[in-house]
Amino acid sequence: MCPKEILINVEPQEKRVAIVSDGKLEEFYIERPQDKTIVGNIYKGIIEALLPSIGAAFVDIGLPKKGFLYLSEVESAYEALEKPKNDKTKEIKKGEEVLVQVVKESFGTKGPRLSSDIGIAGRYLVLMPLDNQIGVSRRIEDEAERKRLRTMLTELKIPNAGFIVRTAACGRTKQELSRDAQFLYKLWKRLQKSIGQKKAPALIYEEYDLVLRVIRDSFTDDVSKLIIDSKAEFYRIQHFMKTFLSYLKDKVELYKGDNLFEAKDIEKQIHKIFESKVYLKSKAYLVIEPTEGLVVIDVNSGGFRKKFSQEETAFKVNCEAAVEIARQLVLRDLGGIIVIDFIDMEKESHRREVLNILKRELSKDKAKYDILGISKFGVVEMTRERIHKTVHMLSYQQCPYCQGRGKVRSPATIAIYALKELRRFLKGKSLKQVNLTLAPAAIEELLKDKENLKFIEYRFRTRINLISSPALHIEDIKIS
């Protein structure tokens, strides 16, 4: 098995986590104080509006954007506050208090997605305090192990609470599960007091920050080392791990060099996350284009040496691409609707094999996903759960130059358009001279054919002064 490491870089402005397997970046996360995630937070909220037309309620949880809660969950969110029994029959209206948990970040103009299914995650278990069912993670596929874990949890007999057994619980003892369950149950009892005392809208429970979340969810037995470059965070991690993860604490190292990510050759790999082209070993490449509504991934044979037939070439490139696509979806945390355009393959067996490789690689993904299949044109449609803001969203803003189009008009186009604007400006006027200010590239283009300018000067009996302004946007035209 490839050596796996968790690398944590802490700066005053941000925390970065890289999960690396055999020197290759597999997962990457950023958290900044101003962009701290609210997913997992529990709030006592107030119903702001009930909208049956869209099947939703908007809930004030004390944040700038109102939370979105499905109408089907409103009643259970209301009952979660343990209202008196005679209260439960009343019609729930605007202004009522509800207990909700954030399950999805705000995106664009949309507020956070809320749920009445409250869950508090521990190392091995998720406590479901308002449910008494016991579930086991689908990722634990061994039936005997599933049965063992379910039996152990049933024997714990925690009153009036349900649990979901997490993947990390695989192979763990009853004592370890009991410790986790008792900790979560005591935490919930404390939260119940807070729910009764605080006035809505109020934060009841705050999810761990990035560093502790990664340790809880990703610091598993297959990780050989966790290396962190902050002494303060190192001691905080050690303190956190004493409760449940003391057996792993010897794997935590404090890095004392200058730049952890540079030393581990990770910085270059991080920069590549933001590039639209991803090159494969075969010299074929992917083009990844996230849009507002969906993500499009195009597979290109590029510089692949075509020693084989067209069909075999397509098949080999697509097989390699399927593995890398699954990795990139996790690395970039891409979600929503995803359309993958593989190179066309004639053979049904080839299409099936490429789809199987993609499914196999995606099975390692922690996010929920759904694949519709592969068409005869090699197009795969799938969805992937999007919970947090992506690294791209946190690191980039819309380009003020092109306004997010990714393209600007060419100097030739601007030169032609400038002449049209000039004629429109001069029509009906009698001016001795006029100033036309453009970016240098557009001026250069205009001067390639001076006859057009001379014709306008002659027709409107004016003189045109060309002014080159390097500070001007390439598309801007100023006439005065």
The 8 nearest C-alpha neighbors of each residue, nearest first, counted from 0:
[[1, 2, 221, 3, 21, 20, 222, 223],
 [0, 2, 21, 20, 3, 22, 221, 19],
 [3, 1, 21, 20, 223, 0, 4, 222],
 [2, 4, 20, 222, 223, 19, 1, 21],
 [5, 3, 224, 19, 222, 225, 223, 18],
 [4, 6, 18, 225, 17, 226, 19, 224],
 [5, 7, 226, 17, 16, 225, 227, 4],
 [8, 6, 16, 227, 15, 226, 9, 17],
 [7, 9, 15, 228, 14, 227, 16, 6],
 [10, 8, 14, 229, 13, 15, 7, 228],
 [9, 11, 13, 12, 14, 8, 229, 15],
 [12, 10, 13, 9, 14, 31, 32, 8],
 [13, 11, 10, 31, 32, 14, 9, 30],
 [14, 12, 31, 10, 30, 11, 9, 15],
 [13, 15, 9, 30, 29, 8, 10, 31],
 [16, 14, 29, 8, 28, 7, 9, 13],
 [17, 15, 7, 28, 27, 6, 8, 29],
 [16, 18, 27, 6, 26, 5, 19, 7],
 [19, 17, 5, 26, 25, 4, 24, 6],
 [18, 20, 24, 4, 23, 25, 3, 22],
 [19, 21, 3, 23, 22, 2, 1, 4],
 [20, 22, 1, 2, 23, 3, 19, 4],
 [23, 21, 20, 19, 24, 263, 264, 265],
 [22, 24, 20, 19, 21, 25, 265, 268],
 [25, 23, 19, 26, 18, 20, 22, 17],
 [24, 26, 19, 18, 330, 23, 20, 326],
 [27, 25, 330, 18, 17, 24, 329, 28],
 [28, 26, 17, 16, 330, 18, 25, 29],
 [27, 29, 16, 15, 390, 17, 30, 26],
 [30, 28, 15, 14, 390, 16, 31, 13],
 [31, 29, 14, 13, 35, 209, 34, 15],
 [30, 32, 13, 34, 33, 35, 12, 14],
 [31, 33, 35, 34, 30, 13, 12, 14],
 [32, 34, 31, 35, 30, 12, 36, 13],
 [35, 33, 31, 32, 36, 30, 393, 37],
 [36, 34, 32, 33, 31, 30, 37, 208],
 [35, 37, 38, 34, 387, 104, 30, 208],
 [36, 38, 40, 39, 35, 101, 104, 206],
 [39, 37, 101, 102, 40, 36, 103, 104],
 [38, 40, 206, 101, 100, 37, 102, 41],
 [39, 41, 205, 206, 37, 204, 38, 101],
 [42, 40, 100, 204, 203, 99, 202, 39],
 [43, 41, 202, 203, 99, 201, 44, 98],
 [42, 44, 98, 201, 199, 200, 97, 202],
 [45, 43, 60, 200, 97, 199, 59, 96],
 [44, 46, 96, 59, 58, 94, 95, 47],
 [45, 47, 58, 93, 94, 95, 48, 57],
 [46, 48, 58, 57, 93, 59, 45, 94],
 [47, 49, 57, 56, 93, 46, 50, 58],
 [50, 48, 56, 55, 51, 57, 93, 47],
 [49, 51, 52, 55, 56, 53, 54, 48],
 [50, 52, 54, 53, 55, 49, 70, 56],
 [53, 51, 50, 54, 55, 49, 70, 56],
 [54, 52, 51, 55, 50, 56, 69, 70],
 [55, 53, 51, 70, 52, 69, 50, 56],
 [56, 54, 69, 70, 50, 53, 68, 51],
 [55, 57, 49, 68, 48, 70, 50, 67],
 [58, 56, 67, 48, 47, 66, 65, 46],
 [57, 59, 46, 66, 47, 65, 45, 44],
 [58, 60, 65, 45, 44, 61, 47, 46],
 [61, 59, 44, 200, 62, 42, 58, 201],
 [60, 62, 200, 59, 201, 63, 44, 202],
 [61, 63, 64, 60, 65, 59, 66, 200],
 [64, 62, 65, 61, 110, 59, 60, 66],
 [65, 63, 110, 62, 66, 111, 109, 59],
 [66, 64, 59, 58, 110, 57, 63, 67],
 [65, 67, 111, 58, 110, 57, 112, 113],
 [66, 68, 112, 57, 113, 56, 111, 110],
 [69, 67, 113, 56, 55, 114, 57, 70],
 [68, 70, 55, 71, 72, 54, 56, 67],
 [71, 69, 55, 73, 72, 54, 56, 68],
 [70, 72, 69, 73, 74, 54, 55, 75],
 [73, 71, 70, 69, 75, 74, 115, 76],
 [72, 74, 76, 70, 75, 71, 77, 69],
 [73, 75, 77, 76, 72, 78, 71, 91],
 [74, 76, 78, 77, 72, 73, 79, 115],
 [77, 75, 115, 97, 98, 73, 79, 74],
 [78, 76, 97, 74, 75, 79, 80, 73],
 [77, 79, 75, 80, 81, 76, 82, 74],
 [80, 78, 76, 81, 77, 98, 75, 129],
 [79, 81, 78, 82, 77, 98, 97, 76],
 [82, 80, 79, 78, 83, 77, 84, 87],
 [81, 83, 80, 78, 86, 84, 87, 77],
 [84, 82, 86, 85, 81, 87, 78, 80],
 [85, 83, 86, 87, 82, 88, 81, 78],
 [84, 86, 87, 83, 88, 89, 82, 81],
 [87, 85, 83, 84, 88, 89, 82, 90],
 [88, 86, 84, 89, 85, 82, 83, 78],
 [87, 89, 86, 85, 90, 84, 91, 83],
 [90, 88, 87, 86, 91, 85, 92, 84],
 [89, 91, 92, 88, 87, 86, 74, 95],
 [90, 92, 89, 95, 93, 74, 77, 73],
 [93, 91, 95, 90, 94, 49, 46, 48],
 [92, 94, 46, 48, 47, 95, 49, 91],
 [93, 95, 46, 45, 47, 92, 96, 48],
 [96, 94, 46, 45, 93, 92, 97, 91],
 [95, 97, 45, 44, 46, 77, 94, 43],
 [96, 98, 77, 76, 44, 43, 45, 99],
 [99, 97, 43, 76, 79, 42, 80, 44],
 [100, 98, 115, 42, 114, 41, 113, 76],
 [99, 101, 41, 114, 113, 40, 117, 39],
 [100, 102, 113, 38, 39, 40, 103, 112],
 [103, 101, 38, 113, 112, 39, 100, 114],
 [102, 104, 386, 112, 111, 101, 38, 387],
 [103, 105, 111, 387, 386, 38, 106, 112],
 [106, 104, 111, 110, 109, 107, 103, 112],
 [107, 105, 109, 108, 104, 110, 388, 111],
 [108, 106, 109, 105, 110, 291, 104, 388],
 [107, 109, 106, 110, 105, 64, 111, 65],
 [110, 108, 106, 107, 105, 111, 64, 67],
 [109, 111, 105, 64, 66, 65, 67, 112],
 [112, 110, 105, 66, 104, 103, 67, 113],
 [111, 113, 67, 103, 102, 66, 101, 68],
 [114, 112, 101, 68, 100, 67, 102, 66],
 [113, 115, 100, 116, 99, 68, 101, 102],
 [114, 116, 76, 99, 117, 72, 75, 100],
 [117, 115, 114, 118, 100, 129, 99, 127],
 [116, 118, 115, 100, 127, 128, 129, 99],
 [117, 119, 127, 126, 125, 120, 116, 128],
 [120, 118, 126, 125, 121, 127, 117, 183],
 [121, 119, 125, 124, 126, 118, 122, 183],
 [120, 122, 124, 123, 125, 179, 119, 183],
 [121, 123, 215, 124, 216, 179, 120, 167],
 [124, 122, 168, 165, 167, 121, 164, 176],
 [125, 123, 164, 121, 165, 163, 122, 120],
 [124, 126, 120, 163, 119, 162, 121, 118],
 [125, 127, 162, 119, 118, 128, 161, 124],
 [126, 128, 118, 161, 162, 130, 129, 160],
 [129, 127, 160, 130, 126, 161, 117, 159],
 [130, 128, 127, 160, 117, 131, 79, 161],
 [129, 131, 161, 127, 160, 128, 132, 159],
 [161, 130, 132, 160, 159, 133, 129, 127],
 [131, 133, 161, 130, 134, 162, 160, 127],
 [134, 132, 162, 161, 163, 131, 135, 149],
 [133, 135, 163, 164, 162, 132, 136, 149],
 [134, 136, 164, 163, 137, 145, 165, 133],
 [137, 135, 138, 165, 139, 164, 166, 134],
 [138, 136, 139, 135, 140, 166, 165, 134],
 [137, 139, 136, 140, 166, 362, 135, 165],
 [140, 138, 137, 136, 141, 166, 145, 169],
 [139, 141, 138, 142, 137, 145, 144, 136],
 [140, 142, 144, 143, 139, 145, 146, 138],
 [143, 141, 145, 144, 140, 146, 139, 147],
 [142, 144, 146, 145, 141, 147, 148, 140],
 [145, 143, 147, 141, 146, 142, 148, 169],
 [146, 144, 142, 148, 143, 147, 149, 141],
 [145, 147, 149, 143, 144, 148, 150, 142],
 [148, 146, 144, 150, 145, 149, 143, 151],
 [149, 147, 151, 145, 150, 146, 144, 152],
 [148, 150, 146, 152, 147, 151, 145, 153],
 [151, 149, 153, 147, 152, 148, 146, 154],
 [152, 150, 148, 154, 153, 149, 173, 147],
 [151, 153, 155, 149, 154, 150, 148, 156],
 [152, 154, 150, 155, 151, 156, 149, 133],
 [153, 155, 151, 152, 156, 150, 157, 149],
 [154, 156, 152, 153, 157, 151, 177, 180],
 [157, 155, 154, 153, 158, 152, 159, 160],
 [156, 158, 155, 160, 159, 180, 184, 181],
 [159, 157, 160, 156, 131, 161, 184, 155],
 [160, 158, 131, 157, 128, 161, 130, 129],
 [161, 159, 128, 131, 130, 158, 127, 157],
 [131, 160, 162, 132, 127, 130, 133, 128],
 [163, 161, 126, 133, 127, 125, 164, 134],
 [162, 164, 134, 125, 135, 124, 133, 165],
 [163, 165, 135, 124, 136, 134, 123, 162],
 [166, 164, 123, 124, 136, 167, 168, 163],
 [165, 167, 168, 169, 136, 139, 138, 164],
 [166, 168, 165, 169, 123, 219, 122, 216],
 [169, 167, 123, 171, 166, 165, 170, 164],
 [168, 170, 167, 171, 166, 139, 144, 148],
 [171, 169, 168, 172, 144, 167, 148, 147],
 [172, 170, 168, 169, 175, 173, 176, 167],
 [173, 171, 175, 174, 176, 170, 168, 177],
 [172, 174, 176, 175, 177, 151, 171, 152],
 [175, 173, 177, 172, 176, 178, 171, 179],
 [176, 174, 178, 172, 177, 173, 179, 171],
 [177, 175, 179, 173, 178, 174, 180, 172],
 [176, 178, 174, 180, 179, 175, 173, 181],
 [177, 179, 175, 181, 176, 180, 174, 182],
 [178, 180, 176, 182, 177, 181, 183, 121],
 [181, 179, 177, 183, 182, 178, 184, 176],
 [182, 180, 184, 178, 183, 179, 177, 185],
 [181, 183, 179, 185, 180, 184, 178, 186],
 [184, 182, 186, 180, 181, 185, 187, 179],
 [183, 185, 181, 187, 186, 182, 180, 188],
 [186, 184, 188, 182, 187, 183, 181, 189],
 [185, 187, 183, 189, 184, 188, 182, 190],
 [186, 188, 190, 184, 189, 185, 191, 183],
 [189, 187, 185, 191, 190, 186, 184, 192],
 [190, 188, 186, 187, 192, 191, 185, 193],
 [189, 191, 187, 193, 192, 188, 194, 186],
 [190, 192, 194, 188, 193, 189, 187, 195],
 [193, 191, 195, 190, 189, 194, 196, 188],
 [192, 194, 190, 196, 191, 195, 197, 203],
 [195, 193, 191, 192, 196, 197, 190, 203],
 [196, 194, 192, 193, 197, 191, 80, 198],
 [197, 195, 193, 194, 192, 198, 191, 199],
 [198, 196, 194, 193, 195, 199, 201, 43],
 [197, 199, 200, 201, 196, 43, 194, 195],
 [200, 198, 201, 43, 44, 45, 197, 96],
 [199, 201, 44, 60, 61, 43, 45, 198],
 [202, 200, 199, 43, 42, 203, 198, 60],
 [201, 203, 42, 204, 41, 43, 205, 200],
 [202, 204, 42, 41, 201, 194, 193, 190],
 [205, 203, 41, 40, 202, 206, 42, 190],
 [204, 206, 40, 207, 41, 203, 39, 202],
 [205, 207, 40, 39, 208, 204, 37, 38],
 [208, 206, 212, 211, 205, 209, 210, 39],
 [207, 209, 210, 211, 212, 206, 35, 36],
 [210, 208, 212, 211, 213, 30, 207, 14],
 [211, 209, 213, 212, 208, 214, 16, 7],
 [210, 212, 214, 213, 209, 208, 207, 215],
 [213, 211, 209, 215, 214, 210, 207, 208],
 [212, 214, 216, 217, 210, 215, 211, 209],
 [215, 213, 218, 211, 212, 217, 216, 210],
 [214, 216, 212, 122, 213, 211, 217, 218],
 [215, 217, 213, 214, 212, 218, 122, 219],
 [218, 216, 213, 214, 219, 215, 212, 222],
 [219, 217, 214, 216, 222, 215, 213, 220],
 [218, 220, 221, 217, 222, 167, 216, 214],
 [219, 221, 222, 218, 223, 247, 167, 217],
 [220, 222, 219, 223, 3, 2, 218, 0],
 [223, 221, 3, 220, 4, 219, 224, 218],
 [222, 224, 3, 4, 221, 2, 250, 225],
 [225, 223, 250, 4, 222, 251, 226, 5],
 [224, 226, 5, 251, 4, 6, 250, 252],
 [227, 225, 252, 6, 253, 251, 224, 7],
 [226, 228, 7, 253, 254, 229, 6, 8],
 [227, 229, 254, 8, 253, 255, 9, 230],
 [230, 228, 232, 231, 227, 233, 9, 253],
 [229, 231, 233, 232, 234, 228, 253, 227],
 [230, 232, 233, 234, 229, 235, 236, 228],
 [231, 233, 235, 229, 234, 230, 236, 227],
 [232, 234, 230, 236, 231, 235, 229, 237],
 [235, 233, 237, 236, 232, 231, 238, 230],
 [234, 236, 232, 238, 237, 233, 239, 231],
 [237, 235, 239, 233, 238, 234, 232, 240],
 [238, 236, 234, 240, 239, 235, 233, 241],
 [237, 239, 235, 236, 241, 240, 234, 242],
 [240, 238, 236, 237, 241, 235, 242, 211],
 [239, 241, 244, 237, 242, 245, 238, 243],
 [242, 240, 245, 238, 239, 243, 244, 237],
 [241, 243, 240, 244, 239, 245, 238, 178],
 [244, 242, 240, 241, 245, 179, 122, 175],
 [243, 245, 240, 246, 247, 241, 242, 248],
 [244, 246, 241, 248, 247, 240, 243, 242],
 [245, 247, 244, 248, 249, 243, 240, 241],
 [248, 246, 245, 244, 249, 250, 251, 240],
 [247, 249, 245, 250, 251, 246, 237, 240],
 [250, 248, 251, 247, 246, 252, 245, 224],
 [249, 251, 224, 248, 247, 225, 252, 223],
 [252, 250, 225, 249, 248, 226, 224, 253],
 [253, 251, 226, 225, 254, 227, 250, 224],
 [252, 254, 227, 228, 226, 255, 233, 230],
 [255, 253, 228, 227, 256, 226, 252, 259],
 [254, 256, 253, 228, 257, 229, 259, 258],
 [255, 257, 254, 258, 259, 228, 262, 253],
 [258, 256, 259, 255, 262, 261, 254, 228],
 [259, 257, 261, 260, 256, 262, 228, 8],
 [258, 260, 262, 261, 263, 257, 228, 256],
 [261, 259, 265, 263, 262, 266, 258, 264],
 [262, 260, 264, 258, 263, 259, 266, 265],
 [263, 261, 259, 260, 264, 258, 265, 257],
 [262, 264, 260, 261, 265, 259, 22, 266],
 [265, 263, 261, 262, 266, 260, 267, 268],
 [264, 266, 260, 268, 263, 267, 261, 269],
 [265, 267, 269, 268, 260, 261, 264, 270],
 [268, 266, 270, 269, 265, 271, 264, 261],
 [267, 269, 265, 271, 266, 270, 24, 272],
 [268, 270, 266, 271, 267, 272, 265, 273],
 [271, 269, 267, 272, 268, 273, 266, 274],
 [270, 272, 268, 274, 273, 269, 267, 277],
 [273, 271, 269, 270, 274, 331, 268, 330],
 [272, 274, 271, 270, 275, 391, 269, 331],
 [275, 273, 271, 276, 272, 277, 270, 287],
 [274, 276, 287, 286, 288, 273, 277, 285],
 [277, 275, 286, 274, 285, 278, 287, 284],
 [276, 278, 285, 284, 286, 279, 275, 274],
 [279, 277, 284, 282, 283, 276, 285, 280],
 [278, 280, 282, 281, 283, 284, 277, 320],
 [281, 279, 282, 278, 283, 319, 284, 303],
 [280, 282, 283, 279, 303, 316, 302, 304],
 [283, 281, 302, 303, 279, 280, 278, 301],
 [282, 284, 300, 301, 303, 281, 279, 302],
 [285, 283, 278, 299, 277, 279, 301, 298],
 [284, 286, 298, 277, 276, 297, 299, 287],
 [285, 287, 276, 297, 275, 296, 288, 277],
 [288, 286, 296, 275, 295, 285, 276, 289],
 [287, 289, 295, 294, 290, 275, 296, 286],
 [290, 288, 294, 295, 293, 287, 291, 333],
 [291, 289, 293, 292, 294, 288, 295, 287],
 [290, 292, 293, 289, 294, 107, 335, 288],
 [293, 291, 290, 336, 294, 335, 289, 337],
 [292, 294, 336, 290, 337, 291, 335, 289],
 [293, 295, 289, 337, 290, 288, 338, 336],
 [294, 296, 338, 288, 337, 287, 339, 289],
 [297, 295, 287, 339, 286, 340, 338, 288],
 [296, 298, 340, 286, 285, 339, 299, 341],
 [299, 297, 285, 341, 340, 342, 284, 286],
 [300, 298, 284, 301, 283, 285, 297, 342],
 [299, 301, 283, 303, 302, 316, 284, 298],
 [302, 300, 283, 299, 303, 282, 284, 304],
 [301, 303, 282, 283, 304, 300, 281, 284],
 [304, 302, 282, 283, 281, 300, 301, 305],
 [305, 303, 306, 302, 281, 282, 307, 312],
 [304, 306, 307, 303, 312, 308, 309, 302],
 [307, 305, 304, 308, 312, 303, 311, 309],
 [306, 308, 305, 312, 311, 309, 310, 304],
 [309, 307, 311, 310, 312, 306, 305, 313],
 [308, 310, 312, 311, 313, 307, 305, 314],
 [311, 309, 313, 308, 312, 344, 314, 345],
 [312, 310, 314, 308, 313, 309, 307, 315],
 [313, 311, 309, 315, 314, 310, 307, 308],
 [314, 312, 310, 316, 311, 342, 315, 317],
 [313, 315, 311, 317, 312, 316, 318, 310],
 [316, 314, 318, 312, 317, 313, 311, 319],
 [317, 315, 319, 313, 318, 314, 320, 312],
 [316, 318, 320, 314, 319, 315, 321, 313],
 [319, 317, 315, 321, 353, 320, 316, 314],
 [318, 320, 316, 317, 321, 322, 315, 323],
 [319, 321, 317, 323, 318, 322, 324, 316],
 [320, 322, 357, 324, 318, 323, 319, 317],
 [323, 321, 320, 325, 324, 319, 360, 357],
 [322, 324, 326, 320, 325, 321, 327, 319],
 [325, 323, 327, 321, 326, 322, 320, 328],
 [326, 324, 328, 323, 361, 322, 327, 360],
 [327, 325, 323, 324, 329, 328, 330, 322],
 [326, 328, 330, 324, 329, 325, 331, 323],
 [329, 327, 333, 325, 332, 331, 326, 330],
 [330, 328, 332, 327, 326, 331, 26, 325],
 [329, 331, 26, 327, 332, 328, 27, 25],
 [330, 332, 333, 328, 329, 327, 390, 272],
 [333, 331, 329, 328, 330, 389, 334, 390],
 [332, 334, 328, 331, 329, 389, 385, 335],
 [335, 333, 385, 383, 384, 332, 336, 382],
 [334, 336, 382, 383, 293, 385, 384, 337],
 [335, 337, 382, 293, 381, 294, 334, 338],
 [338, 336, 294, 381, 382, 293, 380, 295],
 [337, 339, 380, 295, 379, 296, 294, 381],
 [340, 338, 296, 379, 378, 297, 295, 341],
 [341, 339, 378, 297, 377, 298, 296, 338],
 [340, 342, 377, 298, 378, 317, 339, 343],
 [341, 343, 313, 298, 377, 344, 340, 317],
 [344, 342, 377, 376, 341, 345, 313, 375],
 [345, 343, 346, 310, 313, 342, 350, 377],
 [344, 346, 347, 343, 310, 375, 349, 350],
 [347, 345, 349, 348, 344, 350, 310, 351],
 [346, 348, 350, 349, 351, 345, 344, 375],
 [349, 347, 351, 346, 350, 352, 353, 345],
 [350, 348, 352, 346, 351, 347, 353, 314],
 [351, 349, 347, 353, 352, 348, 354, 344],
 [350, 352, 348, 354, 349, 353, 347, 355],
 [351, 353, 355, 349, 354, 350, 348, 356],
 [354, 352, 356, 350, 318, 355, 351, 349],
 [353, 355, 357, 351, 352, 356, 358, 350],
 [354, 356, 352, 358, 357, 353, 359, 351],
 [357, 355, 359, 353, 358, 354, 360, 352],
 [356, 358, 321, 354, 360, 355, 359, 361],
 [359, 357, 361, 355, 356, 360, 362, 354],
 [360, 358, 356, 362, 357, 361, 355, 363],
 [361, 359, 357, 362, 358, 325, 363, 322],
 [360, 362, 358, 364, 363, 325, 359, 357],
 [361, 363, 359, 360, 364, 358, 365, 138],
 [364, 362, 361, 360, 365, 359, 325, 138],
 [363, 365, 361, 362, 366, 329, 360, 367],
 [366, 364, 363, 367, 362, 329, 361, 138],
 [367, 365, 364, 384, 368, 383, 385, 329],
 [368, 366, 384, 383, 365, 369, 364, 382],
 [367, 369, 383, 382, 384, 366, 370, 381],
 [368, 370, 382, 381, 383, 371, 367, 380],
 [371, 369, 381, 372, 380, 382, 368, 379],
 [370, 372, 380, 381, 369, 379, 373, 382],
 [373, 371, 370, 379, 374, 380, 354, 381],
 [372, 374, 379, 378, 377, 354, 375, 350],
 [375, 373, 377, 376, 378, 379, 372, 350],
 [374, 376, 377, 373, 378, 344, 345, 343],
 [375, 377, 374, 343, 378, 344, 342, 373],
 [378, 376, 341, 343, 374, 375, 373, 340],
 [377, 379, 340, 374, 373, 339, 376, 341],
 [380, 378, 373, 339, 338, 372, 381, 377],
 [381, 379, 338, 371, 337, 370, 339, 378],
 [380, 382, 370, 337, 369, 371, 336, 338],
 [381, 383, 336, 369, 335, 368, 337, 370],
 [384, 382, 368, 334, 335, 367, 385, 369],
 [383, 385, 367, 334, 366, 368, 335, 386],
 [384, 386, 334, 387, 335, 383, 333, 103],
 [387, 385, 103, 104, 384, 102, 388, 38],
 [388, 386, 104, 385, 389, 103, 36, 38],
 [387, 389, 392, 390, 104, 393, 386, 106],
 [388, 390, 392, 391, 332, 387, 393, 331],
 [389, 391, 393, 392, 394, 29, 331, 28],
 [390, 392, 394, 389, 393, 395, 273, 331],
 [393, 391, 389, 390, 394, 395, 388, 396],
 [394, 392, 390, 391, 395, 389, 388, 34],
 [393, 395, 391, 392, 390, 396, 389, 29],
 [396, 394, 392, 391, 393, 397, 390, 398],
 [395, 397, 398, 394, 392, 393, 399, 391],
 [396, 398, 403, 402, 399, 395, 401, 400],
 [397, 399, 402, 400, 403, 401, 396, 405],
 [400, 398, 402, 401, 397, 403, 396, 472],
 [399, 401, 398, 402, 472, 407, 403, 397],
 [400, 402, 403, 404, 398, 407, 399, 405],
 [403, 401, 399, 398, 404, 400, 397, 405],
 [402, 404, 397, 398, 405, 401, 399, 406],
 [405, 403, 406, 401, 402, 407, 398, 397],
 [404, 406, 403, 401, 407, 402, 398, 400],
 [405, 407, 404, 401, 408, 403, 402, 409],
 [408, 406, 401, 409, 405, 474, 404, 473],
 [409, 407, 412, 474, 410, 413, 406, 473],
 [408, 410, 412, 411, 413, 407, 473, 441],
 [411, 409, 441, 413, 412, 440, 414, 444],
 [412, 410, 414, 409, 413, 444, 415, 441],
 [413, 411, 409, 415, 410, 414, 408, 416],
 [412, 414, 416, 410, 411, 415, 417, 441],
 [415, 413, 411, 417, 412, 416, 441, 445],
 [416, 414, 412, 418, 417, 413, 411, 419],
 [415, 417, 413, 419, 418, 414, 412, 420],
 [418, 416, 420, 414, 419, 415, 413, 421],
 [417, 419, 421, 415, 420, 416, 422, 414],
 [420, 418, 416, 422, 421, 417, 423, 415],
 [421, 419, 423, 417, 418, 422, 424, 416],
 [420, 422, 418, 424, 419, 423, 417, 425],
 [423, 421, 425, 419, 424, 420, 426, 418],
 [422, 424, 420, 426, 421, 425, 419, 418],
 [425, 423, 421, 422, 426, 420, 478, 428],
 [426, 424, 422, 428, 423, 421, 427, 459],
 [427, 425, 423, 428, 424, 422, 459, 429],
 [426, 428, 425, 429, 424, 423, 459, 430],
 [429, 427, 425, 426, 430, 424, 459, 431],
 [428, 430, 431, 427, 459, 425, 460, 461],
 [429, 431, 432, 461, 428, 433, 460, 425],
 [432, 430, 461, 462, 429, 433, 460, 463],
 [433, 431, 462, 461, 430, 463, 434, 464],
 [432, 434, 463, 479, 464, 462, 435, 478],
 [435, 433, 464, 479, 478, 463, 465, 436],
 [436, 434, 478, 465, 477, 466, 464, 437],
 [437, 435, 466, 477, 467, 465, 476, 434],
 [436, 438, 467, 476, 468, 442, 441, 439],
 [437, 439, 468, 473, 471, 441, 469, 440],
 [440, 438, 442, 467, 441, 469, 443, 468],
 [441, 439, 443, 442, 438, 410, 444, 473],
 [440, 442, 410, 444, 443, 438, 414, 439],
 [443, 441, 445, 439, 444, 440, 437, 446],
 [442, 444, 440, 446, 441, 445, 439, 447],
 [443, 445, 441, 442, 447, 446, 411, 414],
 [446, 444, 442, 447, 443, 414, 448, 441],
 [445, 447, 449, 448, 443, 444, 442, 452],
 [448, 446, 444, 445, 449, 443, 442, 450],
 [447, 449, 446, 450, 445, 451, 444, 452],
 [450, 448, 446, 452, 451, 447, 453, 445],
 [449, 451, 453, 452, 448, 454, 455, 446],
 [452, 450, 454, 449, 453, 448, 455, 418],
 [451, 453, 455, 449, 454, 450, 456, 463],
 [454, 452, 450, 456, 455, 451, 457, 449],
 [453, 455, 457, 451, 452, 456, 458, 450],
 [456, 454, 458, 452, 457, 453, 459, 451],
 [457, 455, 461, 453, 460, 454, 459, 462],
 [456, 458, 460, 454, 455, 459, 453, 461],
 [459, 457, 455, 456, 460, 454, 461, 453],
 [460, 458, 461, 456, 457, 455, 425, 429],
 [461, 459, 457, 456, 458, 462, 431, 430],
 [462, 460, 431, 456, 432, 459, 430, 463],
 [461, 463, 432, 456, 431, 433, 464, 460],
 [464, 462, 433, 432, 434, 465, 461, 456],
 [465, 463, 434, 435, 433, 466, 462, 432],
 [464, 466, 435, 436, 434, 463, 467, 442],
 [467, 465, 436, 435, 468, 464, 437, 434],
 [468, 466, 439, 437, 438, 436, 442, 469],
 [467, 469, 438, 470, 471, 437, 439, 466],
 [468, 470, 471, 438, 439, 467, 472, 437],
 [471, 469, 468, 472, 438, 473, 467, 439],
 [470, 472, 438, 468, 469, 473, 475, 437],
 [471, 473, 475, 474, 438, 470, 400, 469],
 [474, 472, 438, 475, 471, 441, 410, 437],
 [475, 473, 472, 413, 408, 476, 407, 438],
 [476, 474, 472, 473, 471, 477, 437, 438],
 [475, 477, 437, 436, 417, 474, 478, 435],
 [478, 476, 436, 435, 479, 475, 437, 434],
 [479, 477, 435, 434, 436, 476, 433, 421],
 [478, 434, 433, 477, 435, 436, 424, 432]]
